[in-house]
Amino acid sequence: MVQLEHLTAPVDAVVARMRALDAALPPRDGVAVFNRVYLAVTEEVDRRLDAGEFPDPRAATALDVRFAERYLSAVDAVAADHRPPACWRPLFQFRRHPGVRPLQFALAGINAHIGHDLALAVVDACHTLGCEPADLEDEFDRVGDLLVSLEERIREDLMPGPDLFQIADPLTHLLGSWSLERAREATWAAARALWVLRHCADVAEEFTERLDAAVGFAGRMLLTPLAD
């Protein structure tokens, strides 16, 4: 039991940080909307770690914490008047825009975090654990399955109403253009590529920059302001 508590302590610290953000941010703030979503994910990972549902809790903890640190670093950068990664800039720029709906904020944050941060977190965790990405594939898949199930719940909870089912509705079009499952598949490929490129610093840096920019572009599209 002591060993399990030691393993999950870093996750508990991440959860505490997100809860503090949730208490400090206005509910309608776009970052607050995403933070609530991500807090639910992290709390569920923490619960499953406590329940012993991960075959390798050390690997799951390392991946979860490195993943969360990427998001929290972006929050800290903005708080210090620094530029966050390109993938996060649209969410921070549009966080108070009255024409952007909560569902858009949630999915834009998921896009940034899955499309960019998760690939880098896999590499970070591999360095921490001294392993290869293939050794983390089970944990990656389990976290990904959890995100997919929560995304479905998020869409249900934050859907604005029956107009979403009209094919001509702009929000329907936006949501139909992005898929968490496809983003997750692309992320795993990106993580493996970055691991192979780890000894080619210049190429790895360029690859990361292009990934960051591409994910940021998708996020900007997801945050297109819509008329009421």
N, C-alpha and C positions, 0 to 999 in steps of 0.2 A: 504493500500500500504506500509506503514511503517513497518507493521508487516511482510509482505511477504519479504521485503528487509532484515529485521532482520533474518528471517529464512534462506534465501539463501546466506547470507554473508559468512558462512563457506565454502559453495560450491564454491563461487567466489574465496576464498583464495586458495582452492585446485587447481582450474583451473589456477590461476596465477602461482602457483608453477610448474605445469606441463608445462605451456608455457615457463617458464624460463629454465626448463630442455631441452625442445625442441630447444630453441635458443642456448644452451650451448653445446649440444652433436653433434658429427659428424653424418650426416644423415644415414650413413651405419651402425653405431654402433647398436648392437642388442637391447640394452636398449632403444635407441632412437626410433627404429622401434616400439617396444611395447608402448612406451610413447605416440607416435602419435596416436596409436589406442585407448589407454585409455583416452587420452585427448578428442578425438572425442566423446567417450561414455559420459564422464563427462560433456562436453559442451551440449550434447543433454539432459542429465538429468537436467542440469541447465535451459535450455530453457523450458523444460516441467514444471519444478517447477514455473518458471516465468509466464507460460501460465495457471497455475492452473490445470494441467492435473493429478496431484496426489491427490486422495481423502484425504489423510492425509499427507500434506507437511512436518509436523514436523517429522513424522516417516521416510518419504522418505529421508529427509535431514540427519537425524541421521545415517541411514544405509549407505547412499552414502559417507558421510564424514568419518565414521569409516572404511569403506571399503578402501577408498583412503589412509587413514593414514597408513594402513598396507603396501601398496606398497611404499609409501614415506619413511617409516621407514627403509625398506630394502635398498633403495637408500642411505639414510643417514648412515646406518651401513657400507656399502661398502666405502663411501666417508671418513669415519673415520677409515678405515682399520680394521673394525670388521667383523665378519662372519654374513651374513644375514641368515634368515631361510633356511633350506635345500631345500624348494620348489623353492627358488629364485637362489640358487647357480649355477645351470647349465647355466642360462641366463647370469649371470655376468661372469662366467668362459669362456663362448664361444662367448661373445658379439662381438669380433673382428675376429673370425675364418673365413677365406675366403671361406671355404667349406660349410658354413651354409647359407641358403637362407633367405631372409627377411620374407617370409611367415612362416618359421620355428621359427624365433625369435618372431613373433607376436603371434603365437599359443602357444609357450612355456610360454610366459608371461601370456597369458590368462589362461593357465593351472594352473600356480602357483597362480594366483590371484583368480580364481574361485574355484579351487580344495581345496585350503587351506585358503586363506585370507577371503573369503566370509563367510565361516562358523563361523570363529572367529568374524567377523564384525557383524553378526547377534546377537551373544551373547553380544558383546560390546554394540550394540544399545539397546538391551533389558535392560541391566543394566542402560544405560543412561536414557531411557524412563520409566523405572519401569514397563515393560510389559513382556509378554511371546512371544516366537517365533511365535506362531499362530497369534498374533496380527500384525505381520510384513509380513505375507504371501503374502498379496496383493502387497505390495511394492517390496518384493523379486521377485515375478512373473513378475511385470512390468519391473524391471531392467533386469531380466533374458531374457525377450522377446526382449528388446532392444539389449542386447548383442548377442542374436542369429541372429537378423537381421543384425547387424554390422559384425558378423563373416562371414556371407554369402558375404557381400560386400568386406570384407578383402580378402577372398579367391579369389574373382574375380579380385581385384586390384593387388594382389601380386603373382598371378599364373605366373610361368615363361614362359609358352607357351603351345603349343598343346601337347607336350610330356607328360604333366600331365595326359592326358586321356589314355595313354598307361598303361595297367594293370601291366606291368612288371617294370614300372618306380619306382625307390626307393622312390621318394617323394609322389607318389600316394599311395604307401603302408603305409608310415608313417602317412599321413593325414587320411587315412581310418581307422587307428587304434585308433583314438581319436575322441570323440564326445563331443561337448559343452553341448548338451542336457543331455547326461548321466552324465557328470561332475556336471551339475547344480542339477540334481536329487540327486546325492550322497552328494552334499554339503548341501542340505536341511536336509537330514537324519543325517548328521554329526552335523549340528547346533542344531537340536533337541536333539541328544544324549549328546552333550556337555552341553546343558542347564540342562538336567536331572542330569548330573554328577557334576554340579557346587558345590555341597556340599561334593563331594568326591575328594578333591584336587589331591591326588596321582593318582587316576584312570584317572581323567580328563587330568592331565599332560601327562601321558603315552599315552592316546588316541591321544592327540594333537601332540605329538612327532612322533607317528607312521603315523598319517595322513600327517604330514609335510614330512617325509621320503618317503612315497609312492608317493606323488605328485612330489617330487623332482626326483624320479626315472623315472616317466613318462616324466617329462620335459627333462631329460637327453636323453631319447630315441628320443623325438621329435627333439632334436638338433644334431642328428647323422650327421656328415659332409658327404656331397654328392659330387661325382665327377661331373664336368661340362659336 
